[in-house]
């Protein structure tokens, strides 16, 4: 495994990392590894947004009939 040294880290950042690690019940070093993993896990994946994510999740599932468009009339509230 590789090692990385971070110099000139602000005391406030270090304190917050320590608090966060404590909340999660792990060492500060493990907390930093988790933060870095999560920050990079979607790297290289196309960023399409929520609609693209939903479409990808249901890709290949064929519908028997098209889904009707849902139309709802919204009436403004009455203030008296």
PyMOL Python script that loads the backbone (N, CA, C, O; Angstrom):
from pymol import cmd

cmd.read_pdbstr("""\
ATOM      1  N   UNK A   1       0.832  -1.185   0.000  1.00  0.00           N
ATOM      2  CA  UNK A   1       0.000   0.000   0.000  1.00  0.00           C
ATOM      3  C   UNK A   1       0.877   1.249   0.000  1.00  0.00           C
ATOM      4  O   UNK A   1       1.968   1.266   0.570  1.00  0.00           O
ATOM      5  N   UNK A   2       0.385   2.265  -0.637  1.00  0.00           N
ATOM      6  CA  UNK A   2       1.116   3.524  -0.733  1.00  0.00           C
ATOM      7  C   UNK A   2       0.861   4.393   0.488  1.00  0.00           C
ATOM      8  O   UNK A   2      -0.128   4.216   1.199  1.00  0.00           O
ATOM      9  N   UNK A   3       1.754   5.321   0.716  1.00  0.00           N
ATOM     10  CA  UNK A   3       1.595   6.281   1.801  1.00  0.00           C
ATOM     11  C   UNK A   3       1.592   7.689   1.225  1.00  0.00           C
ATOM     12  O   UNK A   3       2.265   7.971   0.233  1.00  0.00           O
ATOM     13  N   UNK A   4       0.840   8.549   1.849  1.00  0.00           N
ATOM     14  CA  UNK A   4       0.760   9.952   1.443  1.00  0.00           C
ATOM     15  C   UNK A   4       0.937  10.798   2.702  1.00  0.00           C
ATOM     16  O   UNK A   4       0.342  10.513   3.741  1.00  0.00           O
ATOM     17  N   UNK A   5       1.742  11.819   2.598  1.00  0.00           N
ATOM     18  CA  UNK A   5       1.938  12.750   3.708  1.00  0.00           C
ATOM     19  C   UNK A   5       1.297  14.078   3.316  1.00  0.00           C
ATOM     20  O   UNK A   5       1.547  14.606   2.232  1.00  0.00           O
ATOM     21  N   UNK A   6       0.480  14.598   4.198  1.00  0.00           N
ATOM     22  CA  UNK A   6      -0.169  15.891   3.948  1.00  0.00           C
ATOM     23  C   UNK A   6       0.444  16.902   4.901  1.00  0.00           C
ATOM     24  O   UNK A   6       0.312  16.788   6.119  1.00  0.00           O
ATOM     25  N   UNK A   7       1.105  17.879   4.337  1.00  0.00           N
ATOM     26  CA  UNK A   7       1.749  18.914   5.154  1.00  0.00           C
ATOM     27  C   UNK A   7       0.880  20.168   5.202  1.00  0.00           C
ATOM     28  O   UNK A   7       0.030  20.392   4.341  1.00  0.00           O
ATOM     29  N   UNK A   8       1.114  20.970   6.223  1.00  0.00           N
ATOM     30  CA  UNK A   8       0.461  22.274   6.376  1.00  0.00           C
ATOM     31  C   UNK A   8      -1.065  22.181   6.448  1.00  0.00           C
ATOM     32  O   UNK A   8      -1.778  23.033   5.918  1.00  0.00           O
ATOM     33  N   UNK A   9      -1.544  21.142   7.107  1.00  0.00           N
ATOM     34  CA  UNK A   9      -2.981  20.982   7.317  1.00  0.00           C
ATOM     35  C   UNK A   9      -3.402  21.902   8.461  1.00  0.00           C
ATOM     36  O   UNK A   9      -2.792  21.897   9.531  1.00  0.00           O
ATOM     37  N   UNK A  10      -4.443  22.686   8.226  1.00  0.00           N
ATOM     38  CA  UNK A  10      -4.903  23.615   9.248  1.00  0.00           C
ATOM     39  C   UNK A  10      -5.368  22.843  10.487  1.00  0.00           C
ATOM     40  O   UNK A  10      -5.912  21.745  10.379  1.00  0.00           O
ATOM     41  N   UNK A  11      -5.145  23.434  11.660  1.00  0.00           N
ATOM     42  CA  UNK A  11      -5.533  22.792  12.921  1.00  0.00           C
ATOM     43  C   UNK A  11      -7.039  22.538  12.977  1.00  0.00           C
ATOM     44  O   UNK A  11      -7.485  21.512  13.491  1.00  0.00           O
ATOM     45  N   UNK A  12      -7.813  23.480  12.446  1.00  0.00           N
ATOM     46  CA  UNK A  12      -9.278  23.309  12.445  1.00  0.00           C
ATOM     47  C   UNK A  12      -9.711  22.105  11.629  1.00  0.00           C
ATOM     48  O   UNK A  12     -10.623  21.377  12.020  1.00  0.00           O
ATOM     49  N   UNK A  13      -9.059  21.897  10.499  1.00  0.00           N
ATOM     50  CA  UNK A  13      -9.378  20.742   9.648  1.00  0.00           C
ATOM     51  C   UNK A  13      -9.008  19.454  10.367  1.00  0.00           C
ATOM     52  O   UNK A  13      -9.769  18.486  10.364  1.00  0.00           O
ATOM     53  N   UNK A  14      -7.840  19.453  10.980  1.00  0.00           N
ATOM     54  CA  UNK A  14      -7.397  18.262  11.716  1.00  0.00           C
ATOM     55  C   UNK A  14      -8.369  17.952  12.861  1.00  0.00           C
ATOM     56  O   UNK A  14      -8.723  16.794  13.081  1.00  0.00           O
ATOM     57  N   UNK A  15      -8.790  18.973  13.574  1.00  0.00           N
ATOM     58  CA  UNK A  15      -9.722  18.789  14.685  1.00  0.00           C
ATOM     59  C   UNK A  15     -11.051  18.203  14.200  1.00  0.00           C
ATOM     60  O   UNK A  15     -11.599  17.292  14.820  1.00  0.00           O
ATOM     61  N   UNK A  16     -11.561  18.736  13.088  1.00  0.00           N
ATOM     62  CA  UNK A  16     -12.827  18.235  12.537  1.00  0.00           C
ATOM     63  C   UNK A  16     -12.697  16.802  12.042  1.00  0.00           C
ATOM     64  O   UNK A  16     -13.621  16.004  12.200  1.00  0.00           O
ATOM     65  N   UNK A  17     -11.557  16.472  11.444  1.00  0.00           N
ATOM     66  CA  UNK A  17     -11.328  15.086  11.009  1.00  0.00           C
ATOM     67  C   UNK A  17     -11.323  14.141  12.207  1.00  0.00           C
ATOM     68  O   UNK A  17     -11.890  13.050  12.158  1.00  0.00           O
ATOM     69  N   UNK A  18     -10.682  14.573  13.268  1.00  0.00           N
ATOM     70  CA  UNK A  18     -10.609  13.760  14.484  1.00  0.00           C
ATOM     71  C   UNK A  18     -12.009  13.556  15.073  1.00  0.00           C
ATOM     72  O   UNK A  18     -12.352  12.450  15.490  1.00  0.00           O
ATOM     73  N   UNK A  19     -12.807  14.611  15.106  1.00  0.00           N
ATOM     74  CA  UNK A  19     -14.177  14.517  15.623  1.00  0.00           C
ATOM     75  C   UNK A  19     -15.030  13.596  14.747  1.00  0.00           C
ATOM     76  O   UNK A  19     -15.795  12.775  15.252  1.00  0.00           O
ATOM     77  N   UNK A  20     -14.889  13.744  13.448  1.00  0.00           N
ATOM     78  CA  UNK A  20     -15.658  12.908  12.518  1.00  0.00           C
ATOM     79  C   UNK A  20     -15.273  11.439  12.667  1.00  0.00           C
ATOM     80  O   UNK A  20     -16.137  10.563  12.679  1.00  0.00           O
ATOM     81  N   UNK A  21     -13.990  11.180  12.779  1.00  0.00           N
ATOM     82  CA  UNK A  21     -13.512   9.808  12.964  1.00  0.00           C
ATOM     83  C   UNK A  21     -14.071   9.232  14.257  1.00  0.00           C
ATOM     84  O   UNK A  21     -14.479   8.072  14.295  1.00  0.00           O
ATOM     85  N   UNK A  22     -14.092  10.025  15.299  1.00  0.00           N
ATOM     86  CA  UNK A  22     -14.623   9.581  16.587  1.00  0.00           C
ATOM     87  C   UNK A  22     -16.106   9.238  16.480  1.00  0.00           C
ATOM     88  O   UNK A  22     -16.556   8.233  17.031  1.00  0.00           O
ATOM     89  N   UNK A  23     -16.864  10.075  15.771  1.00  0.00           N
ATOM     90  CA  UNK A  23     -18.294   9.800  15.571  1.00  0.00           C
ATOM     91  C   UNK A  23     -18.513   8.486  14.845  1.00  0.00           C
ATOM     92  O   UNK A  23     -19.476   7.773  15.127  1.00  0.00           O
ATOM     93  N   UNK A  24     -17.625   8.158  13.908  1.00  0.00           N
ATOM     94  CA  UNK A  24     -17.745   6.925  13.124  1.00  0.00           C
ATOM     95  C   UNK A  24     -17.046   5.740  13.780  1.00  0.00           C
ATOM     96  O   UNK A  24     -17.075   4.629  13.251  1.00  0.00           O
ATOM     97  N   UNK A  25     -16.425   5.971  14.917  1.00  0.00           N
ATOM     98  CA  UNK A  25     -15.785   4.894  15.659  1.00  0.00           C
ATOM     99  C   UNK A  25     -14.549   4.318  14.993  1.00  0.00           C
ATOM    100  O   UNK A  25     -14.322   3.109  15.029  1.00  0.00           O
ATOM    101  N   UNK A  26     -13.758   5.177  14.390  1.00  0.00           N
ATOM    102  CA  UNK A  26     -12.533   4.702  13.741  1.00  0.00           C
ATOM    103  C   UNK A  26     -11.417   5.714  13.910  1.00  0.00           C
ATOM    104  O   UNK A  26     -11.624   6.823  14.404  1.00  0.00           O
ATOM    105  N   UNK A  27     -10.232   5.309  13.491  1.00  0.00           N
ATOM    106  CA  UNK A  27      -9.080   6.199  13.612  1.00  0.00           C
ATOM    107  C   UNK A  27      -9.181   7.330  12.590  1.00  0.00           C
ATOM    108  O   UNK A  27      -9.909   7.235  11.602  1.00  0.00           O
ATOM    109  N   UNK A  28      -8.440   8.391  12.848  1.00  0.00           N
ATOM    110  CA  UNK A  28      -8.417   9.511  11.916  1.00  0.00           C
ATOM    111  C   UNK A  28      -7.854   9.055  10.575  1.00  0.00           C
ATOM    112  O   UNK A  28      -8.331   9.483   9.524  1.00  0.00           O
ATOM    113  N   UNK A  29      -6.856   8.200  10.605  1.00  0.00           N
ATOM    114  CA  UNK A  29      -6.253   7.696   9.373  1.00  0.00           C
ATOM    115  C   UNK A  29      -7.271   6.918   8.542  1.00  0.00           C
ATOM    116  O   UNK A  29      -7.347   7.100   7.327  1.00  0.00           O
ATOM    117  N   UNK A  30      -8.053   6.054   9.186  1.00  0.00           N
ATOM    118  CA  UNK A  30      -9.084   5.299   8.458  1.00  0.00           C
ATOM    119  C   UNK A  30     -10.172   6.220   7.941  1.00  0.00           C
ATOM    120  O   UNK A  30     -10.706   5.997   6.854  1.00  0.00           O
ATOM    121  N   UNK A  31     -10.505   7.245   8.699  1.00  0.00           N
ATOM    122  CA  UNK A  31     -11.510   8.216   8.264  1.00  0.00           C
ATOM    123  C   UNK A  31     -11.044   8.925   6.992  1.00  0.00           C
ATOM    124  O   UNK A  31     -11.828   9.110   6.061  1.00  0.00           O
ATOM    125  N   UNK A  32      -9.787   9.317   6.951  1.00  0.00           N
ATOM    126  CA  UNK A  32      -9.243   9.993   5.771  1.00  0.00           C
ATOM    127  C   UNK A  32      -9.250   9.054   4.572  1.00  0.00           C
ATOM    128  O   UNK A  32      -9.578   9.472   3.461  1.00  0.00           O
ATOM    129  N   UNK A  33      -8.888   7.775   4.787  1.00  0.00           N
ATOM    130  CA  UNK A  33      -8.942   6.806   3.681  1.00  0.00           C
ATOM    131  C   UNK A  33     -10.360   6.692   3.136  1.00  0.00           C
ATOM    132  O   UNK A  33     -10.561   6.659   1.922  1.00  0.00           O
ATOM    133  N   UNK A  34     -11.344   6.633   4.033  1.00  0.00           N
ATOM    134  CA  UNK A  34     -12.745   6.513   3.612  1.00  0.00           C
ATOM    135  C   UNK A  34     -13.193   7.748   2.834  1.00  0.00           C
ATOM    136  O   UNK A  34     -13.877   7.629   1.818  1.00  0.00           O
ATOM    137  N   UNK A  35     -12.809   8.931   3.309  1.00  0.00           N
ATOM    138  CA  UNK A  35     -13.159  10.173   2.612  1.00  0.00           C
ATOM    139  C   UNK A  35     -12.571  10.169   1.200  1.00  0.00           C
ATOM    140  O   UNK A  35     -13.263  10.517   0.243  1.00  0.00           O
ATOM    141  N   UNK A  36     -11.315   9.781   1.063  1.00  0.00           N
ATOM    142  CA  UNK A  36     -10.674   9.754  -0.253  1.00  0.00           C
ATOM    143  C   UNK A  36     -11.321   8.718  -1.169  1.00  0.00           C
ATOM    144  O   UNK A  36     -11.555   8.987  -2.347  1.00  0.00           O
ATOM    145  N   UNK A  37     -11.613   7.525  -0.623  1.00  0.00           N
ATOM    146  CA  UNK A  37     -12.289   6.485  -1.429  1.00  0.00           C
ATOM    147  C   UNK A  37     -13.613   7.005  -1.959  1.00  0.00           C
ATOM    148  O   UNK A  37     -13.899   6.882  -3.150  1.00  0.00           O
ATOM    149  N   UNK A  38     -14.427   7.589  -1.074  1.00  0.00           N
ATOM    150  CA  UNK A  38     -15.744   8.089  -1.483  1.00  0.00           C
ATOM    151  C   UNK A  38     -15.641   9.229  -2.490  1.00  0.00           C
ATOM    152  O   UNK A  38     -16.467   9.338  -3.396  1.00  0.00           O
ATOM    153  N   UNK A  39     -14.639  10.067  -2.332  1.00  0.00           N
ATOM    154  CA  UNK A  39     -14.470  11.190  -3.256  1.00  0.00           C
ATOM    155  C   UNK A  39     -14.130  10.712  -4.664  1.00  0.00           C
ATOM    156  O   UNK A  39     -14.458  11.383  -5.643  1.00  0.00           O
ATOM    157  N   UNK A  40     -13.478   9.564  -4.771  1.00  0.00           N
ATOM    158  CA  UNK A  40     -13.002   9.100  -6.073  1.00  0.00           C
ATOM    159  C   UNK A  40     -13.785   7.928  -6.647  1.00  0.00           C
ATOM    160  O   UNK A  40     -13.495   7.501  -7.765  1.00  0.00           O
ATOM    161  N   UNK A  41     -14.768   7.391  -5.925  1.00  0.00           N
ATOM    162  CA  UNK A  41     -15.427   6.166  -6.374  1.00  0.00           C
ATOM    163  C   UNK A  41     -16.171   6.325  -7.707  1.00  0.00           C
ATOM    164  O   UNK A  41     -16.262   5.358  -8.462  1.00  0.00           O
ATOM    165  N   UNK A  42     -16.697   7.494  -8.014  1.00  0.00           N
ATOM    166  CA  UNK A  42     -17.425   7.697  -9.268  1.00  0.00           C
ATOM    167  C   UNK A  42     -16.560   8.356 -10.338  1.00  0.00           C
ATOM    168  O   UNK A  42     -17.053   8.705 -11.411  1.00  0.00           O
ATOM    169  N   UNK A  43     -15.281   8.526 -10.048  1.00  0.00           N
ATOM    170  CA  UNK A  43     -14.362   9.158 -10.995  1.00  0.00           C
ATOM    171  C   UNK A  43     -14.316   8.342 -12.286  1.00  0.00           C
ATOM    172  O   UNK A  43     -14.180   7.119 -12.247  1.00  0.00           O
ATOM    173  N   UNK A  44     -14.427   9.008 -13.406  1.00  0.00           N
ATOM    174  CA  UNK A  44     -14.374   8.320 -14.687  1.00  0.00           C
ATOM    175  C   UNK A  44     -15.738   7.874 -15.178  1.00  0.00           C
ATOM    176  O   UNK A  44     -15.896   7.548 -16.355  1.00  0.00           O
ATOM    177  N   UNK A  45     -16.720   7.857 -14.299  1.00  0.00           N
ATOM    178  CA  UNK A  45     -18.075   7.501 -14.703  1.00  0.00           C
ATOM    179  C   UNK A  45     -18.750   8.744 -15.258  1.00  0.00           C
ATOM    180  O   UNK A  45     -18.571   9.844 -14.734  1.00  0.00           O
ATOM    181  N   UNK A  46     -19.512   8.570 -16.299  1.00  0.00           N
ATOM    182  CA  UNK A  46     -20.207   9.709 -16.896  1.00  0.00           C
ATOM    183  C   UNK A  46     -21.151  10.331 -15.873  1.00  0.00           C
ATOM    184  O   UNK A  46     -21.925   9.627 -15.225  1.00  0.00           O
ATOM    185  N   UNK A  47     -21.085  11.627 -15.734  1.00  0.00           N
ATOM    186  CA  UNK A  47     -21.949  12.338 -14.801  1.00  0.00           C
ATOM    187  C   UNK A  47     -23.159  12.846 -15.563  1.00  0.00           C
ATOM    188  O   UNK A  47     -23.081  13.869 -16.243  1.00  0.00           O
ATOM    189  N   UNK A  48     -24.285  12.137 -15.456  1.00  0.00           N
ATOM    190  CA  UNK A  48     -25.455  12.510 -16.229  1.00  0.00           C
ATOM    191  C   UNK A  48     -26.566  13.110 -15.408  1.00  0.00           C
ATOM    192  O   UNK A  48     -27.471  13.725 -15.972  1.00  0.00           O
ATOM    193  N   UNK A  49     -26.537  12.959 -14.118  1.00  0.00           N
ATOM    194  CA  UNK A  49     -27.607  13.482 -13.288  1.00  0.00           C
ATOM    195  C   UNK A  49     -28.611  12.406 -12.911  1.00  0.00           C
ATOM    196  O   UNK A  49     -28.457  11.240 -13.272  1.00  0.00           O
ATOM    197  N   UNK A  50     -29.630  12.809 -12.187  1.00  0.00           N
ATOM    198  CA  UNK A  50     -30.617  11.890 -11.648  1.00  0.00           C
ATOM    199  C   UNK A  50     -31.358  11.132 -12.746  1.00  0.00           C
ATOM    200  O   UNK A  50     -31.521   9.915 -12.653  1.00  0.00           O
ATOM    201  N   UNK A  51     -31.807  11.835 -13.779  1.00  0.00           N
ATOM    202  CA  UNK A  51     -32.540  11.176 -14.863  1.00  0.00           C
ATOM    203  C   UNK A  51     -31.713  10.092 -15.534  1.00  0.00           C
ATOM    204  O   UNK A  51     -32.223   9.010 -15.824  1.00  0.00           O
ATOM    205  N   UNK A  52     -30.461  10.372 -15.777  1.00  0.00           N
ATOM    206  CA  UNK A  52     -29.568   9.381 -16.395  1.00  0.00           C
ATOM    207  C   UNK A  52     -29.341   8.194 -15.471  1.00  0.00           C
ATOM    208  O   UNK A  52     -29.292   7.051 -15.925  1.00  0.00           O
ATOM    209  N   UNK A  53     -29.202   8.462 -14.169  1.00  0.00           N
ATOM    210  CA  UNK A  53     -29.029   7.377 -13.203  1.00  0.00           C
ATOM    211  C   UNK A  53     -30.255   6.471 -13.168  1.00  0.00           C
ATOM    212  O   UNK A  53     -30.120   5.248 -13.132  1.00  0.00           O
ATOM    213  N   UNK A  54     -31.449   7.060 -13.180  1.00  0.00           N
ATOM    214  CA  UNK A  54     -32.683   6.271 -13.169  1.00  0.00           C
ATOM    215  C   UNK A  54     -32.797   5.460 -14.452  1.00  0.00           C
ATOM    216  O   UNK A  54     -33.139   4.279 -14.406  1.00  0.00           O
ATOM    217  N   UNK A  55     -32.516   6.078 -15.593  1.00  0.00           N
ATOM    218  CA  UNK A  55     -32.587   5.369 -16.873  1.00  0.00           C
ATOM    219  C   UNK A  55     -31.614   4.199 -16.911  1.00  0.00           C
ATOM    220  O   UNK A  55     -31.957   3.123 -17.401  1.00  0.00           O
ATOM    221  N   UNK A  56     -30.413   4.396 -16.401  1.00  0.00           N
ATOM    222  CA  UNK A  56     -29.414   3.325 -16.385  1.00  0.00           C
ATOM    223  C   UNK A  56     -29.863   2.180 -15.482  1.00  0.00           C
ATOM    224  O   UNK A  56     -29.653   1.011 -15.805  1.00  0.00           O
ATOM    225  N   UNK A  57     -30.474   2.514 -14.361  1.00  0.00           N
ATOM    226  CA  UNK A  57     -30.921   1.475 -13.418  1.00  0.00           C
ATOM    227  C   UNK A  57     -31.983   0.574 -14.045  1.00  0.00           C
ATOM    228  O   UNK A  57     -31.986  -0.632 -13.799  1.00  0.00           O
ATOM    229  N   UNK A  58     -32.879   1.136 -14.848  1.00  0.00           N
ATOM    230  CA  UNK A  58     -33.978   0.370 -15.418  1.00  0.00           C
ATOM    231  C   UNK A  58     -33.751  -0.013 -16.880  1.00  0.00           C
ATOM    232  O   UNK A  58     -34.676  -0.482 -17.543  1.00  0.00           O
ATOM    233  N   UNK A  59     -32.554   0.178 -17.382  1.00  0.00           N
ATOM    234  CA  UNK A  59     -32.243  -0.171 -18.763  1.00  0.00           C
ATOM    235  C   UNK A  59     -32.456  -1.670 -18.973  1.00  0.00           C
ATOM    236  O   UNK A  59     -32.025  -2.486 -18.158  1.00  0.00           O
ATOM    237  N   UNK A  60     -33.119  -2.022 -20.062  1.00  0.00           N
ATOM    238  CA  UNK A  60     -33.347  -3.429 -20.368  1.00  0.00           C
ATOM    239  C   UNK A  60     -34.676  -3.965 -19.861  1.00  0.00           C
ATOM    240  O   UNK A  60     -35.065  -5.077 -20.218  1.00  0.00           O
ATOM    241  N   UNK A  61     -35.374  -3.204 -19.043  1.00  0.00           N
ATOM    242  CA  UNK A  61     -36.692  -3.625 -18.570  1.00  0.00           C
ATOM    243  C   UNK A  61     -37.712  -3.055 -19.550  1.00  0.00           C
ATOM    244  O   UNK A  61     -37.880  -1.841 -19.658  1.00  0.00           O
ATOM    245  N   UNK A  62     -38.373  -3.935 -20.245  1.00  0.00           N
ATOM    246  CA  UNK A  62     -39.333  -3.492 -21.261  1.00  0.00           C
ATOM    247  C   UNK A  62     -40.732  -3.361 -20.663  1.00  0.00           C
ATOM    248  O   UNK A  62     -41.147  -4.192 -19.856  1.00  0.00           O
ATOM    249  N   UNK A  63     -41.452  -2.321 -21.059  1.00  0.00           N
ATOM    250  CA  UNK A  63     -42.822  -2.112 -20.611  1.00  0.00           C
ATOM    251  C   UNK A  63     -43.781  -2.692 -21.631  1.00  0.00           C
ATOM    252  O   UNK A  63     -43.496  -2.709 -22.829  1.00  0.00           O
ATOM    253  N   UNK A  64     -44.921  -3.168 -21.150  1.00  0.00           N
ATOM    254  CA  UNK A  64     -45.939  -3.703 -22.053  1.00  0.00           C
ATOM    255  C   UNK A  64     -46.704  -2.567 -22.720  1.00  0.00           C
ATOM    256  O   UNK A  64     -47.103  -2.686 -23.878  1.00  0.00           O
ATOM    257  N   UNK A  65     -46.909  -1.472 -22.003  1.00  0.00           N
ATOM    258  CA  UNK A  65     -47.610  -0.305 -22.524  1.00  0.00           C
ATOM    259  C   UNK A  65     -46.835   0.945 -22.135  1.00  0.00           C
ATOM    260  O   UNK A  65     -46.141   0.951 -21.119  1.00  0.00           O
ATOM    261  N   UNK A  66     -46.946   1.995 -22.927  1.00  0.00           N
ATOM    262  CA  UNK A  66     -46.285   3.237 -22.527  1.00  0.00           C
ATOM    263  C   UNK A  66     -46.920   3.804 -21.254  1.00  0.00           C
ATOM    264  O   UNK A  66     -48.105   3.596 -20.994  1.00  0.00           O
ATOM    265  N   UNK A  67     -46.146   4.494 -20.497  1.00  0.00           N
ATOM    266  CA  UNK A  67     -46.640   5.110 -19.267  1.00  0.00           C
ATOM    267  C   UNK A  67     -47.322   6.431 -19.613  1.00  0.00           C
ATOM    268  O   UNK A  67     -46.755   7.276 -20.306  1.00  0.00           O
ATOM    269  N   UNK A  68     -48.557   6.592 -19.117  1.00  0.00           N
ATOM    270  CA  UNK A  68     -49.293   7.825 -19.376  1.00  0.00           C
ATOM    271  C   UNK A  68     -48.620   8.995 -18.669  1.00  0.00           C
ATOM    272  O   UNK A  68     -48.017   8.843 -17.607  1.00  0.00           O
ATOM    273  N   UNK A  69     -48.739  10.147 -19.278  1.00  0.00           N
ATOM    274  CA  UNK A  69     -48.246  11.354 -18.641  1.00  0.00           C
ATOM    275  C   UNK A  69     -49.178  11.719 -17.494  1.00  0.00           C
ATOM    276  O   UNK A  69     -50.398  11.716 -17.659  1.00  0.00           O
ATOM    277  N   UNK A  70     -48.625  12.025 -16.361  1.00  0.00           N
ATOM    278  CA  UNK A  70     -49.425  12.369 -15.196  1.00  0.00           C
ATOM    279  C   UNK A  70     -49.614  13.884 -15.171  1.00  0.00           C
ATOM    280  O   UNK A  70     -48.646  14.644 -15.137  1.00  0.00           O
ATOM    281  N   UNK A  71     -50.849  14.297 -15.187  1.00  0.00           N
ATOM    282  CA  UNK A  71     -51.166  15.733 -15.138  1.00  0.00           C
ATOM    283  C   UNK A  71     -51.987  16.003 -13.893  1.00  0.00           C
ATOM    284  O   UNK A  71     -53.019  15.368 -13.681  1.00  0.00           O
ATOM    285  N   UNK A  72     -51.549  16.922 -13.083  1.00  0.00           N
ATOM    286  CA  UNK A  72     -52.255  17.289 -11.860  1.00  0.00           C
ATOM    287  C   UNK A  72     -52.514  18.789 -11.904  1.00  0.00           C
ATOM    288  O   UNK A  72     -51.607  19.582 -12.155  1.00  0.00           O
ATOM    289  N   UNK A  73     -53.746  19.158 -11.659  1.00  0.00           N
ATOM    290  CA  UNK A  73     -54.080  20.581 -11.606  1.00  0.00           C
ATOM    291  C   UNK A  73     -53.782  21.074 -10.203  1.00  0.00           C
ATOM    292  O   UNK A  73     -54.239  20.497  -9.217  1.00  0.00           O
ATOM    293  N   UNK A  74     -53.027  22.126 -10.129  1.00  0.00           N
ATOM    294  CA  UNK A  74     -52.682  22.704  -8.842  1.00  0.00           C
ATOM    295  C   UNK A  74     -53.440  24.022  -8.700  1.00  0.00           C
ATOM    296  O   UNK A  74     -53.348  24.920  -9.536  1.00  0.00           O
ATOM    297  N   UNK A  75     -54.180  24.094  -7.623  1.00  0.00           N
ATOM    298  CA  UNK A  75     -54.940  25.312  -7.359  1.00  0.00           C
ATOM    299  C   UNK A  75     -54.233  26.106  -6.273  1.00  0.00           C
ATOM    300  O   UNK A  75     -53.780  25.536  -5.281  1.00  0.00           O
ATOM    301  N   UNK A  76     -54.138  27.401  -6.451  1.00  0.00           N
ATOM    302  CA  UNK A  76     -53.507  28.216  -5.421  1.00  0.00           C
ATOM    303  C   UNK A  76     -54.328  28.185  -4.130  1.00  0.00           C
ATOM    304  O   UNK A  76     -55.552  28.063  -4.182  1.00  0.00           O
ATOM    305  N   UNK A  77     -53.678  28.293  -2.991  1.00  0.00           N
ATOM    306  CA  UNK A  77     -54.425  28.298  -1.727  1.00  0.00           C
ATOM    307  C   UNK A  77     -55.261  29.575  -1.591  1.00  0.00           C
ATOM    308  O   UNK A  77     -54.926  30.628  -2.134  1.00  0.00           O
ATOM    309  N   UNK A  78     -56.359  29.439  -0.848  1.00  0.00           N
ATOM    310  CA  UNK A  78     -57.219  30.607  -0.598  1.00  0.00           C
ATOM    311  C   UNK A  78     -56.888  31.151   0.782  1.00  0.00           C
ATOM    312  O   UNK A  78     -56.940  30.427   1.776  1.00  0.00           O
ATOM    313  N   UNK A  79     -56.554  32.406   0.833  1.00  0.00           N
ATOM    314  CA  UNK A  79     -56.289  33.071   2.090  1.00  0.00           C
ATOM    315  C   UNK A  79     -57.414  34.055   2.355  1.00  0.00           C
ATOM    316  O   UNK A  79     -57.666  34.968   1.568  1.00  0.00           O
ATOM    317  N   UNK A  80     -58.069  33.853   3.457  1.00  0.00           N
ATOM    318  CA  UNK A  80     -59.182  34.747   3.766  1.00  0.00           C
ATOM    319  C   UNK A  80     -58.973  35.460   5.061  1.00  0.00           C
ATOM    320  O   UNK A  80     -59.819  36.253   5.473  1.00  0.00           O
TER     321      UNK A  80
END
""", "prot")
cmd.dss("prot")
cmd.show_as("cartoon", "prot")
cmd.util.cbc("prot")
cmd.orient("prot")
